Amino acid sequence: MATELLFRDDAYLQTADARVVAVDERGIALDRTIFYPLGGGQPGDTGALVRSNGERIAVADTRKGDSIDTVLHGPAPETPRPEIGETLTLEIDWARRYALMRLHTALHIMSCVVVAPVTGGNIAPEKARLDFDIDMSLLDAGRIESETNALIARGIETETVWITDAELDARPELVKTMSVQPPRGAGRVRLLRIPGIDLQPCGGTHVRNIREIGGIRVLRIRSEGRRNRRVEIALAS
Ligand SMILES: [Zn+2]
């Protein structure tokens, strides 16, 4: 059964109520969720599912289930398990998620400063990286940092747009990330648009206005292989 993905329409939801629809050794499935499941380089959310008696079920990780749009909440070891049909109050670790949203959106902007195919990427709460198929001599940390921060300072509102699979097939230039193709099969694909800066398929969570990123620092640039020149960043503050 598909989980209603509340974070898709509002990435700022920190709490919501949901009903338990399945519980097994892989995790807890709910009818709706604010927990983002691991995907597209963004880690799954952590947090808690709170029972009506106040008991807290700690969520250590969130993953996609077997079918499209299903989400499994992975309980921490030794934490209680809920009953099917039970209503729970969901709470995500908001400080962690908001840092991920700021860094994730920053990667979109940096991918427009470094003009090269993206061959990999990852986001963690304290740092994020993109790998590019580019000559090392073309990567300058100071320039990447200042140009990315200049774009962030424009304070542009981000937008979510949806297109059909067929429309995406007709515009392959939209897909910058060679290692992560956008999910197909649902008939439509979600894009993040930062007007005037970036437009690309992405199912992750982003800030409403790029001003919220504040700014970034380039931590280091190193070669991880001929087609993987890695640029690692952190939030400036
Ligand atoms: Zn994104």
Residues whose N, C-alpha, C, O or C-beta is under 5 A from the ligand:
A	BS01	ZN	L192 C202 G204
